[in-house]
Amino acid sequence: MTERNNSQIVTVHAGPSVLVVDDEQDFVETLVKRMERRGFKVAGVGGGQEALLLLGKEHFDVVILDVMMPGIDGIETLREIKLAWPKIQVILLSGHGGEEMGLRGMAYGAYSYLLKPVALKTIVETTYTAFEEAGVR
């Protein structure tokens, strides 16, 4: 959504701020674009270390985090996020690992665990619900 402000166009984000973390760059770019069109403020990075560095610089309400990544995997990234920023809601997303990985993630404080392929509608709804239940704003 955009508004005019003294002859300038300003982008207005109505939804939560979201960080997408996945080593599949095409997936990150596509999800970022599609969520931006729905009013989210979205950034995307390709790995856990990048996510932790960006979280140290910028505020995000929700992190959508792939579980299986090279380097720092999603579970370790989740643990680090919850230690440093316990109010951030984390949605785990993976095409691997099944129920066991989901249970591990939930034990470390993940809000939800979604299996790929997952519909955009499900990601959007889960993101909004996580944001609302956190009472961040």
N, C-alpha and C positions, 0 to 999 in steps of 0.2 A: 504494500500500500504506500502511496506517495502523497505528500501534501506540499502545497506551494507556500513559501515563507519568504516574503520580500524578494520576489523574483527568483528565488532559489528553489530547487526541487529537493526535498528532504525525504529520505526513506524512513518510514515508520514501521517498526517491528512490533506487532501485537502479541506475539507468542514468546515463549521462553528462549533464552540463548542456549544454543546447543553446540557441542563439540563432537564431531564424528571422527572416530579413530579406527582405521582399517588399513591393512597393507595393500589392499586391492585399490589402486588409485582410481580406476574407472568407476568403481562402486562409490568411493568417497565423493568424486566430482558430481556424479549423477544425483546422489542423495542430497548433497549440499544444495544444488540448484533446485531440486524439487521441493525441498523444505523451505528454501528462501521464498519461493513462489507462494507458499502457504503462510507467510508472515513470520517465520522464525528468523532470528539472527543466528546464522550458522557459520562455523569454521570447520575445516577438515584437515587432518594430519595423517601421516602414514605409519605411525608407530607409537608405542607406549612412551618412549623417552621424549619424543616431540610433544606428546600430549601433556606430560608432566611439566615440561618447560613452559608451554603456552598457558597452562592453568596457573602457573606462578605469576604470569603477567596480566591475564585477563580473567574476568568473571564469566562463568558459565553456570547455568542452572541444571542442565542435564548433559551427560556424556553418553553417547552411543558408542559402545566399545566392542570391537571384534575380539574374540577369545584367542584364536590361533594366529599369532604374529611372530615373525622372527625377532630376536633380541628379547626385550621385555614383553612377555606374553600378556594377554588380557587380564588374567587372574592376578598376576603380580601388579599390573598397572592399577587394577581395581583396589587392591590392598593399599597401595601408595596413595591413591586418591582419597580413600576413606580415612586414612591417617591424617592427611594434611587438610582436607576439605570435607569433613563429615556430612555437611548438608547437601552436597552435590548428589543428585540422583544419577545412578549409573544403570544403563540398560545394556546388558550383554547380548551380543549378536554373534551367532556362529553357524557355520555349516558343518561343524565337527564337534564331537564330544558328547552330544546327546544329554540325557538326563543327569548323568553323574557330574558333568561339567557345570550344568545349570545349578545343581544343588551346592557344589563348591562355591560358585559365585554368590549364591544367595546367602550362604553362611558368612561370607566376607562383606555382606552389606549391599549387594546388587539389588536394585528395585525389581528388575524383571530379567528374564532370559528368553530371547526369541531365536528360533531356528531359521536359517536361510534355506531356501528363498522365503522371504517374508514380504507381504504386500505393504506398499507405502502407507495405505490407510491404517494398518496395524501399528506401524512405527509411529505415525503421527498421533494416533489415539493414545498409545502407551506413553509417548513423550509428554503430552498434555496432562495425562493422569498422574504421572510421576511428579511433574511440576506442581500440580494442584495439591497433591497429597503432602508434598514437602512443606507447603505453606511458606515458600521462599520469599514471596513478595507480600 
